[in-house]
């Protein structure tokens, strides 16, 4: 008994100490690097936004955008039946596209759970479909060797105790209006609900690799860490799944262990993000078009080159790309998504070596015009991505003495190297540290050709 009491006291004291120092748990930098290594090596994952909003087919925020009351939104719940859902097909497509992990919405802002929860009736097993989608999805993606993650919305537009805020479909204008709307709502009850559901998804489906919580918006008529109970929530997550990776949206950026990676959304960073001068892990989440959920009439879809540049540029700045698919209400990827995935897969089949296990090029390697560089520190190879194909010659400024061999990555064909001839660089002392790569006149039949440089 004394041993148990002593252990409990130790845990309590440790938790108090962690809280006082803004610390969720203890972990060295080396331990964190090791825990995150698979994700850092993977570089490319699939995001999946799927829920009742797929039936409206006009944005995952349709309930908010059109201020739809619960009673009117209920029709989507009553007919939800994705009869063509084949998670094994999804997993094969993700793998063929070159993705190494996937994150699916277990619950989005609408409050509908895609898993069989004990704490709500507003769940997929109570729809005409009647089966636990998350369970099927987990089994299928694991079978293809993909790491798995769950997105869980901190926001909930359906729960009766979730207080109405500026992002809620019933949002108001003044404090008095909000007070009246929230008179019978209790965030304490919602916090417990939130915690119970997160415990479910981290307990009932085996090892979970990523938890994507979304999102905090402190300030007037907003919500932050205290509203979610973020400190206790993340402590529970770390206890249930010690190896899990957590995004940065629970409003715990100033807590050690409160998050693992930064998540710029629909945004290309200018450089590798830093905090206090230290580079941090990051992942940009991006869509094929302007919506996360299935949007039938949305046509601003990125082309193949734009998507590839998103991926390459993210890696060139030390980051990951989480690229989203919004399945239809029948449970399939629409033809535009299939086309986009196939285009990326065709390129990755031959050029993934410039993505996996790669990162930003070391200092001292200047980026040639119209290119992006990635670097594999283990193999000591530099990858030059030709965004605009040059006319026969590619000048590598200051690369003299740094390269022992050059080849195209897609077919491993040698590329001849030489020092610039005097009339090429036009000056007695200019260009003497440069290297020229002699390229074929015709661009290879690759969307973005990649040159692999074996470094000295």
QUIHUCOR-V267125 format. One record per residue. RES is the residue in one letter. D_CENTER is the distance of its C-alpha to the mean C-alpha in Angstrom with 1 decimal. Layout:
# QUIHUCOR-V267125
[[RES	D_CENTER] [RES	D_CENTER]]
This chain:
# QUIHUCOR-V267125
[[X	46.0] [X	46.2] [X	43.4] [X	41.1] [X	42.0] [X	41.4] [X	38.0] [X	37.1] [X	38.5] [X	36.5] [X	33.2] [X	34.2] [X	35.3] [X	32.1] [X	30.0] [X	32.2] [X	32.0] [X	28.2] [X	28.2] [X	30.9] [X	29.0] [X	25.6] [X	24.4] [X	22.6] [X	23.5] [X	24.9] [X	23.1] [X	24.1] [X	21.9] [X	22.8] [X	21.8] [X	18.3] [X	17.9] [X	19.1] [X	16.9] [X	13.7] [X	15.3] [X	14.0] [X	10.3] [X	11.8] [X	13.8] [X	11.4] [X	9.5] [X	8.2] [X	6.5] [X	7.3] [X	6.4] [X	10.0] [X	11.8] [X	15.3] [X	18.3] [X	21.8] [X	20.8] [X	20.5] [X	24.3] [X	24.8] [X	22.6] [X	22.4] [X	19.1] [X	17.3] [X	19.1] [X	22.4] [X	24.0] [X	23.6] [X	24.2] [X	27.4] [X	28.3] [X	28.9] [X	30.8] [X	30.0] [X	33.1] [X	32.1] [X	28.5] [X	30.0] [X	31.0] [X	27.5] [X	27.5] [X	31.0] [X	30.3] [X	26.8] [X	27.3] [X	24.8] [X	27.5] [X	25.9] [X	22.7] [X	22.5] [X	19.4] [X	20.9] [X	20.8] [X	17.1] [X	16.4] [X	18.8] [X	17.2] [X	13.7] [X	15.7] [X	17.9] [X	15.3] [X	14.5] [X	11.2] [X	11.5] [X	9.3] [X	8.3] [X	7.5] [X	10.3] [X	12.0] [X	14.9] [X	16.2] [X	15.4] [X	17.6] [X	20.5] [X	21.0] [X	21.4] [X	20.3] [X	19.3] [X	20.9] [X	24.5] [X	24.8] [X	28.1] [X	27.7] [X	27.6] [X	29.2] [X	26.5] [X	24.7] [X	24.3] [X	27.2] [X	29.5] [X	28.8] [X	30.8] [X	28.1] [X	28.8] [X	26.5] [X	23.5] [X	20.6] [X	18.1] [X	20.8] [X	21.2] [X	17.5] [X	17.1] [X	20.4] [X	19.6] [X	16.2] [X	17.8] [X	20.8] [X	19.0] [X	17.9] [X	14.1] [X	12.4] [X	11.5] [X	9.7] [X	10.9] [X	9.9] [X	13.2] [X	14.6] [X	16.9] [X	18.6] [X	21.1] [X	23.4] [X	25.6] [X	26.6] [X	30.1] [X	29.7] [X	26.5] [X	28.1] [X	27.9] [X	26.1] [X	25.4] [X	22.5] [X	24.5] [X	26.2] [X	29.5] [X	28.8] [X	32.0] [X	33.5] [X	35.5] [X	35.5] [X	38.4] [X	36.6] [X	33.6] [X	36.0] [X	37.9] [X	34.8] [X	33.6] [X	37.1] [X	36.5] [X	32.8] [X	31.9] [X	28.5] [X	29.8] [X	29.9] [X	26.5] [X	25.1] [X	26.8] [X	25.4] [X	21.8] [X	22.5] [X	24.2] [X	21.5] [X	18.8] [X	21.6] [X	22.0] [X	18.5] [X	18.6] [X	22.1] [X	22.7] [X	20.3] [X	20.8] [X	18.4] [X	14.9] [X	12.4] [X	9.6] [X	10.4] [X	8.3] [X	11.4] [X	11.9] [X	13.9] [X	16.9] [X	19.3] [X	22.4] [X	25.6] [X	28.2] [X	27.6] [X	24.1] [X	22.6] [X	21.4] [X	21.5] [X	25.0] [X	24.4] [X	21.7] [X	23.6] [X	20.4] [X	22.4] [X	23.9] [X	20.9] [X	18.8] [X	22.0] [X	22.2] [X	18.7] [X	19.6] [X	22.9] [X	21.7] [X	18.9] [X	19.7] [X	17.3] [X	14.1] [X	11.2] [X	10.7] [X	8.8] [X	11.3] [X	12.3] [X	15.4] [X	17.5] [X	18.3] [X	17.4] [X	21.0] [X	21.0] [X	20.8] [X	18.6] [X	17.3] [X	13.7] [X	12.2] [X	9.5] [X	9.5] [X	7.1] [X	9.1] [X	8.8] [X	10.6] [X	12.1] [X	13.0] [X	14.2] [X	17.8] [X	17.6] [X	15.8] [X	15.4] [X	18.1] [X	19.6] [X	23.4] [X	23.4] [X	21.0] [X	17.8] [X	14.8] [X	11.6] [X	8.7] [X	5.4] [X	5.8] [X	4.6] [X	7.8] [X	10.5] [X	13.4] [X	15.7] [X	16.1] [X	15.1] [X	12.4] [X	15.2] [X	17.8] [X	20.1] [X	23.2] [X	24.7] [X	21.9] [X	22.6] [X	20.7] [X	18.7] [X	17.5] [X	19.6] [X	19.0] [X	19.6] [X	17.4] [X	14.4] [X	15.5] [X	16.1] [X	12.6] [X	11.6] [X	14.7] [X	14.8] [X	11.4] [X	13.0] [X	16.3] [X	15.2] [X	13.8] [X	10.0] [X	7.1] [X	5.9] [X	3.4] [X	6.8] [X	8.4] [X	11.8] [X	14.2] [X	17.0] [X	20.6] [X	22.8] [X	24.5] [X	21.4] [X	20.8] [X	18.6] [X	20.8] [X	22.4] [X	20.4] [X	17.1] [X	19.1] [X	20.5] [X	17.3] [X	15.9] [X	19.4] [X	19.6] [X	16.5] [X	17.9] [X	21.3] [X	20.3] [X	18.2] [X	21.2] [X	23.2] [X	21.0] [X	18.1] [X	20.2] [X	19.2] [X	15.5] [X	15.4] [X	16.6] [X	16.9] [X	16.5] [X	18.4] [X	22.1] [X	24.7] [X	26.8] [X	29.9] [X	28.3] [X	28.7] [X	26.4] [X	28.8] [X	28.9] [X	26.5] [X	24.4] [X	21.2] [X	21.4] [X	19.4] [X	21.1] [X	21.3] [X	23.1] [X	24.3] [X	26.0] [X	26.8] [X	25.9] [X	24.9] [X	23.4] [X	24.6] [X	22.7] [X	25.4] [X	24.0] [X	27.6] [X	30.0] [X	32.9] [X	36.6] [X	37.6] [X	36.9] [X	33.9] [X	34.8] [X	33.0] [X	34.2] [X	35.3] [X	34.2] [X	37.8] [X	38.2] [X	34.5] [X	34.1] [X	36.0] [X	34.7] [X	32.7] [X	31.6] [X	29.5] [X	26.6] [X	26.8] [X	30.4] [X	31.2] [X	34.1] [X	35.7] [X	35.6] [X	38.7] [X	38.5] [X	41.3] [X	42.2] [X	42.6] [X	46.1] [X	48.0] [X	48.1] [X	44.3] [X	43.6] [X	46.8] [X	47.9] [X	49.8] [X	47.1] [X	43.9] [X	41.3] [X	43.1] [X	39.9] [X	37.9] [X	37.3] [X	37.5] [X	35.8] [X	38.0] [X	35.9] [X	37.2] [X	38.2] [X	36.2] [X	32.4] [X	31.1] [X	29.8] [X	26.2] [X	23.9] [X	23.0] [X	25.4] [X	24.5] [X	27.2] [X	27.0] [X	29.1] [X	30.5] [X	31.2] [X	34.3]]
